[in-house]
Amino acid sequence: MNQLSAFGQVVLFITGGLLLALAGMLLSSLIRPNRPNPEKLTTYECGEDTVGSAWVQFNMRFYVMALIFLIFDVEVIFLFPWAVVYTHPDLLAADKAWTAFAFIEIIFFTLILLAGLAWLWHKGDLGWVKPSPLVPHSPSGIPDEAYQNINHKFQGNKAMELLPNPSEA
């Protein structure tokens, strides 16, 4: 019965929070003035007017670097509680084995982080310039002129890159 009432309290708390948020949004939509103009409808870019299209090529390595930073940043945050507990005077005075255990534990944690970093480094995700992929070359009986003729057909499209010339590989 206690679990049901505790669950009911949680549901009541969430429902109350949602109703309060919805009531605030409804009240603000009723009170605020509605006077749109072209200046208000423009995209806000740090006070600068937008120039060009928003559809630009963005290097995916920026996202990879940001994700790697976030992963290691969050893992470093786990070091702070360890440092607080490890240096607590009551725990240090109570048992000397505690300090050895905590030290070995943080060494293992750091080794796991370093293994992840070494794996990313070995995989090449930390290198900014990616090596060009190796295109396999298979000898065929198709002459090079056939590839050039197909490439000339698709010259206006991006399909030129789909059919590489085997002699260039």
Number of C-alpha atoms within 10 A of each C-alpha: 6 7 8 9 10 11 12 12 12 12 12 12 12 12 12 12 12 12 12 12 12 12 12 12 11 11 11 11 11 10 8 8 8 8 6 8 8 6 8 9 8 10 11 11 8 7 7 8 10 12 6 7 6 7 6 7 6 8 8 9 15 11 11 13 15 11 12 15 12 12 12 13 11 10 14 13 10 12 13 11 9 15 13 10 14 18 11 11 10 9 14 14 10 9 10 10 11 14 16 11 12 15 15 12 13 16 12 12 16 15 12 12 16 12 12 13 16 13 13 14 12 11 10 13 16 17 13 10 9 10 8 6 6 7 10 8 11 9 8 8 6 9 11 13 10 11 16 14 11 13 20 12 11 14 12 9 10 9 13 17 11 9 12 14 17 16 11 8 10
